[in-house]
Amino acid sequence: MTQSGFANEIGIKRANLSNIINGKYNVSLEIFKKITDRFTYIDPDWLLSGNGTMKRETKQTTNYVIQPDLFSNPPNIQPEKKIIPEYRKEIKDKKTSIPSKKEENESVIFTDAPVKKVEKIMIFYSDSTHEFFNPEK
């Protein structure tokens, strides 16, 4: 595979790959992840350190865990279920549930409040003046 083909495969600019190969830049974590995501058969330990074999063994376990990003939901984590409280009738004490004879005879009497009438309105202006208004009768 050519350098430009490899850059296209992992989705980076050819100039960036050329700078990495020439030693001008180091491989970033983002580019490392792009390589391991695209070429799943490559052993990440080999890619980082050069130790071991290039191809990943099928039963090999890795020593690192890829953290999910903020917007993905891992499949093994279920969202919390919202607990809805169930409706229950209040249990009343026997003493308070039986009305007494005195309570049965009491009644509430509503009286009308006295009617309020506007007598005077004062308006204050920003130039320190004021006016009075009296409603007509």
MARVEXPA-634921 format. One line per 10 residues: number of its first residue (from 1); their letters; for each residue x, y, z of C-alpha. Coordinates in nm, 2 decimals, always signed. Layout:
NUM> A> X,Y,Z ~ ... .
This chain:
1> MTQSGFANEI> +0.00,+0.00,+0.00 ~ +0.13,+0.35,-0.08 ~ +0.15,+0.63,+0.17 ~ -0.13,+0.82,+0.00 ~ -0.35,+0.50,-0.01 ~ -0.28,+0.44,+0.36 ~ -0.37,+0.81,+0.44 ~ -0.69,+0.77,+0.25 ~ -0.77,+0.44,+0.43 ~ -0.74,+0.59,+0.78 .
11> GIKRANLSNI> -0.89,+0.93,+0.68 ~ -0.60,+1.17,+0.73 ~ -0.42,+1.41,+0.49 ~ -0.13,+1.28,+0.30 ~ +0.09,+1.56,+0.42 ~ +0.02,+1.47,+0.78 ~ +0.12,+1.11,+0.72 ~ +0.44,+1.22,+0.54 ~ +0.53,+1.44,+0.84 ~ +0.49,+1.14,+1.07 .
21> INGKYNVSLE> +0.70,+0.91,+0.85 ~ +0.97,+1.17,+0.82 ~ +0.98,+1.21,+1.20 ~ +0.86,+1.57,+1.20 ~ +0.55,+1.48,+1.41 ~ +0.46,+1.19,+1.64 ~ +0.15,+0.98,+1.59 ~ -0.14,+1.13,+1.79 ~ -0.39,+0.92,+1.99 ~ -0.65,+1.02,+1.73 .
31> IFKKITDRFT> -0.45,+0.88,+1.44 ~ -0.36,+0.57,+1.64 ~ -0.73,+0.51,+1.70 ~ -0.80,+0.56,+1.33 ~ -0.54,+0.30,+1.24 ~ -0.66,+0.04,+1.49 ~ -1.03,+0.10,+1.40 ~ -0.96,+0.05,+1.03 ~ -0.71,-0.23,+1.05 ~ -0.86,-0.44,+1.33 .
41> YIDPDWLLSG> -0.61,-0.73,+1.26 ~ -0.31,-0.52,+1.37 ~ -0.20,-0.57,+1.73 ~ -0.21,-0.23,+1.91 ~ +0.08,-0.33,+2.14 ~ +0.29,-0.40,+1.83 ~ +0.19,-0.07,+1.68 ~ +0.29,+0.12,+2.00 ~ +0.61,-0.06,+2.10 ~ +0.71,-0.27,+1.81 .
51> NGTMKRETKQ> +0.72,-0.58,+2.04 ~ +0.54,-0.91,+1.95 ~ +0.38,-0.99,+1.62 ~ +0.21,-0.74,+1.39 ~ -0.11,-0.94,+1.35 ~ -0.34,-0.97,+1.64 ~ -0.40,-1.32,+1.76 ~ -0.77,-1.42,+1.78 ~ -0.77,-1.51,+2.15 ~ -0.53,-1.24,+2.26 .
61> TTNYVIQPDL> -0.66,-1.00,+2.53 ~ -0.53,-0.64,+2.54 ~ -0.43,-0.45,+2.85 ~ -0.62,-0.14,+2.77 ~ -0.98,-0.04,+2.76 ~ -1.12,+0.19,+2.50 ~ -1.34,+0.44,+2.68 ~ -1.67,+0.53,+2.50 ~ -1.72,+0.89,+2.41 ~ -1.97,+1.12,+2.59 .
71> FSNPPNIQPE> -2.24,+1.06,+2.33 ~ -2.24,+0.68,+2.30 ~ -2.44,+0.45,+2.52 ~ -2.26,+0.12,+2.60 ~ -2.49,-0.18,+2.54 ~ -2.43,-0.34,+2.88 ~ -2.55,-0.03,+3.07 ~ -2.92,+0.01,+3.09 ~ -3.07,+0.35,+3.16 ~ -3.21,+0.39,+3.51 .
81> KKIIPEYRKE> -3.58,+0.32,+3.53 ~ -3.79,+0.61,+3.66 ~ -3.96,+0.50,+3.98 ~ -4.32,+0.63,+3.98 ~ -4.47,+0.62,+4.33 ~ -4.80,+0.43,+4.34 ~ -5.11,+0.59,+4.47 ~ -5.22,+0.48,+4.81 ~ -5.51,+0.59,+5.02 ~ -5.43,+0.75,+5.35 .
91> IKDKKTSIPS> -5.50,+0.54,+5.65 ~ -5.70,+0.75,+5.89 ~ -5.70,+0.70,+6.26 ~ -6.04,+0.57,+6.39 ~ -6.06,+0.86,+6.64 ~ -6.03,+1.13,+6.38 ~ -6.24,+0.96,+6.11 ~ -6.56,+0.97,+6.32 ~ -6.70,+1.32,+6.34 ~ -6.83,+1.44,+6.67 .
101> KKEENESVIF> -7.18,+1.58,+6.72 ~ -7.03,+1.93,+6.78 ~ -6.85,+1.92,+6.44 ~ -7.17,+1.82,+6.26 ~ -7.36,+2.12,+6.38 ~ -7.09,+2.38,+6.30 ~ -7.12,+2.56,+5.97 ~ -6.90,+2.82,+5.80 ~ -7.06,+3.15,+5.72 ~ -6.91,+3.37,+5.45 .
111> TDAPVKKVEK> -6.96,+3.74,+5.47 ~ -6.90,+3.99,+5.19 ~ -6.60,+4.21,+5.23 ~ -6.67,+4.58,+5.23 ~ -6.65,+4.73,+4.88 ~ -6.34,+4.94,+4.83 ~ -6.36,+5.25,+4.62 ~ -6.07,+5.45,+4.47 ~ -6.06,+5.80,+4.63 ~ -5.74,+5.95,+4.48 .
121> IMIFYSDSTH> -5.46,+5.85,+4.24 ~ -5.11,+6.02,+4.26 ~ -4.86,+6.00,+3.97 ~ -4.50,+6.10,+4.02 ~ -4.29,+6.20,+3.71 ~ -3.92,+6.18,+3.66 ~ -3.89,+6.56,+3.66 ~ -3.99,+6.57,+4.03 ~ -4.35,+6.68,+3.96 ~ -4.67,+6.50,+4.05 .
131> EFFNPEK> -5.04,+6.50,+3.98 ~ -5.35,+6.40,+4.17 ~ -5.65,+6.25,+4.01 ~ -5.99,+6.22,+4.18 ~ -6.25,+5.99,+4.02 ~ -6.57,+6.15,+3.93 ~ -6.88,+6.06,+4.13 .
